[in-house]
Amino acid sequence: MPTIYPHELEPESYPEYSRRHVQVPTWNTFGGVPQFTILRSFTQELVANRTGNIRLTDIREKLDAYVDRFRLGTVVWPHTHTVWAENFPDLVEEIRRRGLYLFDIWSYRPGYMRNGTLSNWRAPAGMPAFLVERLGDRFLGFDNGEQDGRYVSQYAVQQCPSGADRRRQYLHFHRHFRQLWDNIGNHIATLISLCYVHYFLKEGNHLIAGAETAQGLPNSQIYYAFIRGAGKQYGVHWFGNASVWNRWGWKVYFKSDEAEAVNKDGRGCGPRWGTSLSLMKRLLYTHWMYDCVLLGFENGWFRRPDPEDVLRGEFEMGTDLIGPSDSLSPLGEIQAAAKRFVETHGRAGSMHAPVAVLLDFFAGWTMPRHLYADRVYQVWGARPYDVGDHLTHAILSLLYPGYEDSGFYEDERAFLSDTPYGDCADCVLSDVSAAVLARYSLIIVAGLLTGSLELADKLRAAARDGATVFMTAENAKILYPEWNIADLCMFSDGTTVSVAGNEITERRCFELYRARRIPRAEEIAECEGEPAIVSIEIGTGRMIVSLSPFGLNSEPIVKGRFTNEVNRSLPRPYDLLDHVRAILHQALIRERIFSVGEGLGYTVARKTDGAYHIAVYNNSNETRTFQIVSHAGELLDVVELKLDQSEKSAVGYRPRPFLDDAMDAAGADSIAAGDIRVFQAEIREASVRLMRKPDPRRPPARTYMRIGVESTIEDAILCMPTFFDYFSGILVDWRFLESRDRAQLERDAAWLFRQRCDVIIDFSSGCNLFPDFAFLDSAGIPFYETMERLRTLFEKCRLLGCARTVFSLHRGANAWSDRRLSHVFGSAIRDLCAVASTYGVDITLQHHPRKWPYSAERTFAFVSEVARPGLEFGLNVGHVRLGGESVSGLADFGRGICRMVLLSMPQTDRFGQRYDVHAPVSGRSASNQVDVSDALTDEEASTLREFCTNRTVVFDADYASWDEVYRDLQMINADA
């Protein structure tokens, strides 16, 4: 039974929507329908007597032509030189007045000269703020364009040494882009060129994402599988774009259809060069089916006067001279017709993408070959594929056969692949929330996961709610060690595997694990008396586990050096085992709403109950038949939505190798070579399950986690991909603050501000009388020296945006009475509060059983007596246990000045002696020195959950892994 998620993306429903540094656009921004991109640059002139100053000379003329006269679109997509023009504010005002959009201001390239078409510029100071103030959410950012590809080709290869750890590769990547984003103002649109869109959208400074399809670039379906997956994960819309370029030249139309030119490197320009009109059209309408908010081409809308002028560089991209006698090119006609089509039919609807291909967050996976490197089968541009990466490639090849050939063949194969199961998949990363995962009815775990209890729980929950989750044994071992998957056995090629009564003979040697303890496991594939694949029912869904390590042959099919050559296919060392392919085939066909026949591509979008749009496209160079068949209820009606066909008679309609071939005729049940047809189908929905719209979990406010910082706060948080799903801020030891200079702290603060991440600084470890902070004039450290040191640190708190700190007292001086200590400590804390207040810093005083006044009760009384504004009491649960006090008596501290709870546990040795190790409250495995791991009881956890309500909660343990954090979150937060 197909499962349908009928809801379109609503960024405003995501928790990230209000936390982001930028406010991402919604469908309301675009008037509820896709808009079209236009106008890559304006004509410029130097201003007399002003060195280097330029003016835009044709603002109104260009806008009149593109928007009103030829009705090409509303989304202005200008070059960065435009921003530097002295009358750029006039353009902004004209865009605002006409209700247009300013999008993806482009050409930034690190390492280029400042004055070139591609240049190493920086956004003028205050420019993003000015554009937001004038245009609101109709300003769609500066361009992070094709930079993931350039990173792979130019920067990743410079790493020395090249880190083997994928986390380290991710941090290298982030460090590079952190500087790039700072340069262009952190108000960004991204035009990806590989698969790294998730890492961009997660950052919170990107407004919209898309890809430039065609060119010599990867397959559009793979691009948008990643883009849609990232957009759905993080709540960001996407746009479509198709390019006139390819490896051999670019398509441009002149006054004469016979005019063309070839430059010195052999690239040509003219109607017979570049991307074919048929591919441009297919890409445009498939992007509409993907529910893109923006659509269009990157160039070529108008005919140009003279090809030699293009070669001499006199006509840069988009600088068409538009006069009364000018006309649209066939490319312009396609876009204008598509705009009319959208005005008539509106949005395509919710694209049917029931399949999630789930990769590890740190995978850094990309296509096995691409334009940006001669090297093949690499991740992060710096490391070779492992076997898990080959699994990812094999799964995507099952969904989009031959996709890796995109950009390498003159016949344009694989820019769009045939889709045996429909264009049905999104790629998501392992930080995906449970609410987003609930959109998918089939989840295929690809690659090799880092693994976590959190992800294991999310996949269980998805199955419990009706999804099918497929994984191979290596990932099952990581996620569910209790299944005891072990004992690897080898099978030779020619071995028979039985699947649902059918005998499948494997062509390659392979391995299988034995599985003895998987609960409720049903054998669905068997090999020589042992299970090969098992199915485990969980709730209303199931998990399917292949006992092959990765579902692939165990020995590579081909070895040695691979060459990455045009017009040649890429050898594949690993492929899916046939019995694994058969099981995945069964799972995938169950998700189809429609099918159309063999050898075609098709995309389905649900408009309303029972009403669907279906785009059918023929990527081959011969006519093919099709038939629309419903698998989700009786097919009541099919109506074709007519597309403009005028481009079919234009020069350059077909790919260059087939330009002179005769055009085949197509009938009602056939589709011509390179063509696309769009239908509206109505069915009586019977055999479908409609998924409800999940309510995203919103992280509780005022929840913090202690982090240890080895390098930067930024790196520490980045290595916890789901951190902001649970926490609003961090607690950091004061030594980190003291070790950072002003410039470093300002850089830290900028990133933390963009993430809306609060910071608490914990001074408690330095409150020791000697050698750090002394609140008594004793032990040779006068109190005024402590205060001078703290003034410097409070100033750093202000730089970091920190308004809250945690202190303790320390042991008393020898032979001093409690009365004297109370008086002296009281005076010191009053002075401390006065100094802190001048820096906008509040103080929480926590207790410690080895520091005066020792107990929680007495420290609470001391804070009450001191009674200063900005001074609060902090209850430390670990110190309660360490001092032998009762965790169950927490209600006694429920009065107003106790606004913070710090959560950790001590550990106890074999002699009953406790140690303040700040262990997790859920406990920790004992070491050989510490035999008993303290943990909260269920009763204590229940009391603590109630006590923490409406208070700042700090998860204060010294966590060794994210699994420990997650266990504590489960114990304290009932909905974690």
Secondary structure, DSSP 8 states (H G I E B T S, - for coil): --EE------GGGSTHHHHSSS----GGGGTTS-EEEE-----EEE-TTSTT-EEES-HHHHHIIIIIIS---SEE--BTHHHHSTTHHHHHHHHHHHT-EEEEEB-B-TTS-TTSSSB-----TTHHHHHHHHHGGGEEEEEEESHHHHIIIIIGGG-SS--SSHHHHHHHHHHHHHHHHHHTTT-EEEEESSS-HHHHHTTS-EEEEEE-EETT---HHHHHHHHHHHHHHHT--EE--EESEETTEEE--BSSTT--EE-TTS-EEETTSSS-HHHHHHHHHHHHHTT-SEE-BSS--B-BS-HHHHHTTSS-TT-----TT--B-HHHHHHHHHHHHHHHH----EE---EEEEE-TT-----SSBTTBS--SEETTTEE--HHHHHHHHHHHHHSTTGGGTTS-TT-TTSS---TT-S-EEEEETT--HHHHTT-SEEEE-S-----HHHHHHHHHHHHTT-EEEEEHHHHHHH-GGG-EEEEEEE-TT-EEEETTEEEE-SS-EEEEEES--TTEEEEEEETTEEEEEEEEETTEEEEEESSSSSB-SS-SS-S-----TTS----S--B-HHHHHHHHHHHHTT-SEE--TT-EEEEEEEETTEEEEEEE--SSS-EE---EESSEEEEEEEEE----GGGGSTT-S-GGGTTS------TTEE-TT-EEEEEEEEEE-S-EE----------TTEEEE---SS-HHHHHHTSTTGGGT-SEEEEEHHHHHH--HHHHHHHHHHHHHTT-EEEEE-GGGBSSSSSB-SSSBTTB-HHHHHHHHHHHHHHHHHHT--EEEE------TT--HHHHHHHHHHHHHHHHHHHHHTT-EEEEE--TTSTT-SHHHHHHHHHHH--TTEEEEEEHHHHHHTT--GGGGGGG-STTEEEEEE-EEEE-TTS-EEEEEE-TT-----SS--EE----HHHHHHHHHHHTTSEEEE-S--SSHHHHHHHHHHH-TT-
